[in-house]
């Protein structure tokens, strides 16, 4: 957290020394802008190419022009009518939203205990949690599958949601954040006779809005984009999430790239929109996931 | 839960992060003197402990069931053979012997190592270079940053589809663009010698924005005064990079190297699944994909678990090492 404030300080500091250096059309700025623009365009070219292909009719799909000469919505209409794409989107949305809300609540509770309460064994518990931080799902895919099957959660929303809630990453980040909060607020609440739950709910949670919103965006994106878990535990087409949906769609319509690209565009649109509107939160969550 | 409680009892106590230096005994209330606790303080201590355990309960149960048990199970399953119905029979180290004699397993190990040792440094260099670029102030730098980061928010499934389309043999946009250089007939996903390189390139494109942001945060932490002073001393930009920036980026670099290593070992599945299916001729059969294939395509759960357990042991050792080196996730940056 110190990272963010310090970053802002140094930025404003140097801006004060050289007022609005970034606005001047010096040769340095023009060179930097050119290099930056070229690299930026090369980077997003594949995304533009996907969107452009989604609007091209079938006979135009291999054209080299970025702008379709006769743009059409037929591909999208086809995707939504041939396969239950809305259903896939709903499934993804539902699973991602529930996982995000539950994860934020449970992780902030655990992190609060680990950061603000004192009890024997706290460091040991934290270390056990930390040691699982880097063991990610694909590596324990088979045993997790076995556990979920034993619990009878295969092919269900519960199976899609519950195992995805728990990861050490969120606890770790929130704990780092709570460690940096000042003691005084809690102590004042304690003197007022508030219990731990009320302190957590009325004092700590409101203070953690910035990091919670950053994590919310991050969790939602991660779950919207997740593929291997839903692929492994669902067979029922009604439970298909959007990533599995487009992968299956592609296997069926491999030759019809215009349809596949339209499906891919629909699947990517929410994430791109989220990126557009919540850029700050995404960047903040990455920065806090870093070192501090 | 009982396991956790036992760990509680065996545990050592409190952190050293907050408050004045104190004895390593846990349990003391924040303001209480270390010795001769009043009964009041002791009851608060008890309440605090109970509250803490309740706060930890949901995540502890969840992590225990869906992370901890699978981790233990992962190692245990390797000693069993399991059919599609979940019936286990103990077969000792047979799976591990089979692993040692399985040329496809060794092929996967080789592919994974090449992937790892090319991709991690490539991401490191590209992300650092981009961070150095977008750290500068120039008009439109915000838009450039966003563009460089944008691929990271797309799912790997979509990424795989886009690149498969662009890399279509002969007719794809990449082949057509490279035609003037005589490269139109190159099959970027079909030639076993090129496929892994193509996948690595796509991974760099996908992940560079993420690590760029992390490097950027690290760069912004370096006090501007150092650069001012160096400039006054008449240093070149290259000297400032190698003498100030790189050394002071130590903790960030360490973090990037470790997380990228883990991410590329465990990641990559989605791309391989969508784009190559491990082919051609096993050229992109990453371990993580090979494990999946053995389990869910061939029903060899026990054997797949044995391979997985080897990977888990390596990852856990790596995590523990990271924990020790960073003193609980806080990299020693000299402060």
Contacts between the chains, C-beta under 8 A, distances in Angstrom:
chain1	res1	chain2	res2	distance
A	3	B	217	5.8
A	3	B	221	6.4
A	6	B	220	7.4
A	6	B	221	5.9
A	7	B	217	6.4
A	7	B	220	4.0
A	7	B	221	6.8
A	10	B	220	5.7
A	10	B	221	7.7
A	10	B	222	8.0
A	10	B	223	6.8
A	10	B	224	5.5
A	11	B	220	6.9
A	13	B	224	6.0
A	14	B	224	4.8
A	15	B	137	7.8
A	17	B	224	8.0
A	21	B	137	6.0
A	22	B	137	3.7
A	22	B	138	5.7
A	22	B	139	6.2
A	22	B	141	7.1
A	23	B	139	6.4
A	25	B	139	7.8
A	28	B	138	7.6
A	29	B	138	4.5
A	29	B	139	6.2
A	32	B	133	7.2
A	32	B	136	5.5
A	32	B	138	4.1
A	32	B	141	7.7
A	33	B	138	5.3
A	33	B	139	5.9
A	33	B	140	5.7
A	35	B	133	6.7
A	36	B	133	6.3
A	36	B	134	6.9
A	36	B	138	6.9
A	36	B	140	6.8
A	36	B	141	6.6
A	36	B	144	3.8
A	37	B	140	7.1
A	37	B	144	6.8
A	39	B	130	7.3
A	39	B	133	7.5
A	39	B	144	7.2
A	39	B	147	7.9
A	39	B	148	6.7
A	40	B	143	6.9
A	40	B	144	4.5
A	40	B	147	3.3
A	40	B	148	6.0
A	41	B	147	7.2
A	43	B	147	5.4
A	43	B	148	5.3
A	43	B	150	6.8
A	43	B	151	6.5
A	43	B	205	6.9
A	43	B	209	7.8
A	44	B	147	4.9
A	44	B	150	5.4
A	44	B	151	7.6
A	46	B	151	7.4
A	46	B	162	4.9
A	46	B	163	6.7
A	46	B	166	6.2
A	46	B	205	7.6
A	47	B	150	6.4
A	47	B	151	7.0
A	47	B	154	7.0
A	47	B	162	7.3
A	49	B	162	7.0
A	49	B	165	7.7
A	49	B	166	6.2
A	49	B	173	6.3
A	50	B	158	7.5
A	50	B	161	7.8
A	50	B	162	4.7
A	50	B	165	7.4
A	53	B	165	6.7
A	62	B	171	4.7
A	62	B	172	7.9
A	64	B	173	6.6
A	64	B	176	5.8
A	105	B	58	8.0
A	106	B	58	4.4
A	106	B	59	4.7
A	106	B	62	6.8
A	107	B	59	6.3
A	109	B	55	4.5
A	109	B	56	7.4
A	109	B	58	6.6
A	109	B	59	6.9
A	110	B	55	6.3
A	110	B	56	5.2
A	110	B	58	7.5
A	110	B	59	3.9
A	110	B	60	7.3
A	112	B	55	5.8
A	113	B	51	7.4
A	113	B	52	4.2
A	113	B	53	7.7
A	113	B	55	3.8
A	113	B	56	4.9
A	114	B	56	7.4
A	117	B	48	5.3
A	117	B	49	7.8
A	117	B	51	6.3
A	117	B	52	4.1
A	117	B	55	7.2
A	118	B	14	5.6
A	118	B	26	6.3
A	118	B	27	6.2
A	118	B	28	6.9
A	118	B	29	7.1
A	118	B	30	7.3
A	118	B	45	7.8
A	118	B	48	6.2
A	118	B	52	7.9
A	119	B	8	7.3
A	119	B	26	6.4
A	119	B	27	6.6
A	119	B	45	8.0
A	119	B	48	6.2
A	119	B	49	4.0
A	119	B	52	4.6
A	119	B	53	7.5
A	120	B	8	5.8
A	120	B	9	7.0
A	120	B	11	5.3
A	120	B	12	7.9
A	120	B	13	5.8
A	120	B	26	4.2
A	120	B	27	5.6
A	120	B	49	7.3
A	121	B	7	5.7
A	121	B	8	3.2
A	121	B	9	6.7
A	121	B	10	7.1
A	121	B	11	3.0
A	121	B	12	7.9
A	121	B	13	7.9
A	121	B	26	7.4
A	122	B	11	6.8
A	122	B	13	7.3
A	122	B	14	6.5
A	122	B	15	7.2
A	122	B	26	6.6
A	122	B	52	7.4
A	123	B	11	6.3
A	123	B	12	5.9
A	123	B	13	6.8
A	123	B	14	7.3
A	123	B	15	6.3
A	123	B	328	7.8
A	124	B	7	4.8
A	124	B	8	7.2
A	124	B	10	6.8
A	124	B	11	3.7
A	124	B	12	6.8
A	125	B	4	6.6
A	125	B	7	6.5
A	125	B	8	7.1
A	125	B	11	7.2
A	125	B	56	6.9
A	125	B	60	7.8
A	126	B	328	6.9
A	127	B	323	6.4
A	127	B	328	7.4
A	128	B	4	8.0
A	128	B	7	6.7
A	128	B	68	7.8
A	129	B	63	6.6
A	130	B	319	7.2
A	130	B	323	5.4
A	130	B	328	6.8
A	130	B	329	6.5
A	131	B	316	6.3
A	131	B	319	5.0
A	131	B	320	6.0
A	131	B	323	6.6
A	132	B	63	6.7
A	132	B	67	4.9
A	132	B	68	6.8
A	132	B	71	6.8
A	132	B	319	7.6
A	133	B	319	6.2
A	134	B	259	7.9
A	134	B	262	4.7
A	134	B	315	5.8
A	134	B	318	6.6
A	134	B	319	4.5
A	134	B	322	7.1
A	135	B	67	7.2
A	135	B	71	6.1
A	135	B	312	6.2
A	135	B	315	5.4
A	135	B	316	6.6
A	135	B	319	7.0
A	136	B	262	7.3
A	136	B	266	4.4
A	136	B	267	8.0
A	137	B	266	7.8
A	138	B	266	4.9
A	138	B	267	7.5
A	138	B	269	5.2
A	138	B	288	5.1
A	138	B	292	7.6
A	139	B	74	7.7
A	139	B	265	7.8
A	139	B	266	5.4
A	139	B	288	7.0
A	139	B	308	6.1
A	139	B	311	5.5
A	139	B	312	5.7
A	139	B	315	6.3
A	140	B	67	7.4
A	140	B	70	4.2
A	140	B	71	6.0
A	140	B	74	5.3
A	140	B	308	7.1
A	140	B	312	6.7
A	141	B	291	7.3
A	141	B	292	6.7
A	141	B	295	7.5
A	141	B	308	7.4
A	142	B	74	7.1
A	142	B	77	6.8
A	142	B	291	7.2
A	142	B	295	5.1
A	142	B	301	5.9
A	142	B	304	5.6
A	142	B	305	5.0
A	142	B	308	5.9
A	143	B	69	7.4
A	143	B	70	3.7
A	143	B	71	7.3
A	143	B	73	3.8
A	143	B	74	4.4
A	143	B	77	6.0
A	143	B	305	6.7
A	143	B	308	7.7
A	144	B	66	6.3
A	144	B	70	4.4
A	145	B	295	7.9
A	146	B	70	7.7
A	146	B	73	6.4
A	146	B	77	7.1
A	146	B	86	6.9
A	146	B	301	7.7
A	147	B	65	6.6
A	147	B	66	6.6
A	147	B	69	5.7
A	147	B	70	5.7
A	147	B	73	6.9
A	148	B	66	7.9
A	149	B	86	6.4
A	150	B	86	7.6
A	151	B	65	8.0
A	162	B	62	7.4
A	162	B	66	7.2
A	163	B	66	4.3
A	165	B	62	6.0
A	166	B	59	6.4
A	166	B	62	3.6
A	166	B	63	4.9
A	166	B	65	7.9
A	166	B	66	5.2
A	166	B	67	6.0
A	167	B	63	7.9
A	167	B	67	7.3
A	168	B	63	7.0
A	168	B	67	7.5
A	171	B	59	6.4
A	172	B	329	6.3
A	176	B	329	7.2
A	179	B	17	5.6
A	179	B	18	6.7
A	183	B	18	7.3
A	183	B	30	6.9
A	187	B	30	7.7
A	195	B	51	7.7
A	196	B	47	7.7
A	196	B	48	7.3
A	196	B	51	3.9
A	196	B	55	7.4
A	197	B	51	7.5
A	200	B	55	7.2
A	221	B	153	6.1
A	224	B	155	7.2
A	225	B	154	7.6
A	225	B	155	3.6
A	225	B	156	7.0
A	225	B	157	7.7
A	226	B	155	8.0
A	227	B	155	6.7
A	227	B	156	6.7
A	227	B	157	5.2
A	227	B	269	7.9
A	227	B	270	4.8
A	227	B	273	7.6
A	228	B	269	5.5
A	228	B	270	6.6
A	228	B	273	7.8
A	228	B	292	7.5
A	231	B	273	7.8
A	232	B	292	8.0
A	232	B	296	6.5
A	243	B	155	5.4
A	243	B	157	4.6
A	243	B	270	8.0
A	246	B	157	5.9
A	246	B	158	7.0
A	246	B	161	6.8
A	247	B	157	5.5
A	247	B	273	7.4
A	247	B	274	6.2
A	250	B	161	6.0
A	250	B	274	7.4
A	257	B	165	5.4
A	257	B	168	7.9
A	260	B	161	6.1
A	260	B	165	7.3
A	261	B	161	7.4
A	261	B	162	7.8
A	261	B	165	6.5
A	264	B	157	8.0
A	264	B	158	4.7
A	264	B	161	4.8
A	264	B	162	6.6
A	267	B	155	6.7
A	267	B	157	7.4
A	267	B	158	5.7
A	268	B	154	5.1
A	268	B	155	7.0
A	268	B	158	4.8
A	271	B	153	4.7
A	271	B	154	6.1
A	271	B	155	6.9
A	272	B	150	7.4
A	272	B	153	6.5
A	272	B	154	7.3
A	274	B	153	7.0
A	275	B	146	7.9
A	275	B	149	7.9
A	275	B	150	6.6
A	275	B	153	4.3
A	279	B	146	6.4
A	282	B	153	7.2
A	283	B	149	7.7
A	283	B	213	5.7
A	286	B	210	6.3
A	286	B	213	4.7
A	286	B	214	6.3
A	286	B	217	7.9
A	287	B	213	6.5
A	287	B	214	7.3
A	287	B	217	4.4
A	289	B	214	7.9
A	290	B	214	4.9
A	290	B	217	5.5
A	290	B	218	7.3
A	290	B	252	7.0
A	290	B	255	6.2
A	291	B	218	7.3
A	291	B	251	5.3
A	291	B	252	6.0
A	291	B	255	4.9
A	291	B	330	7.6
A	291	B	331	4.8
A	291	B	333	7.3
A	292	B	330	7.3
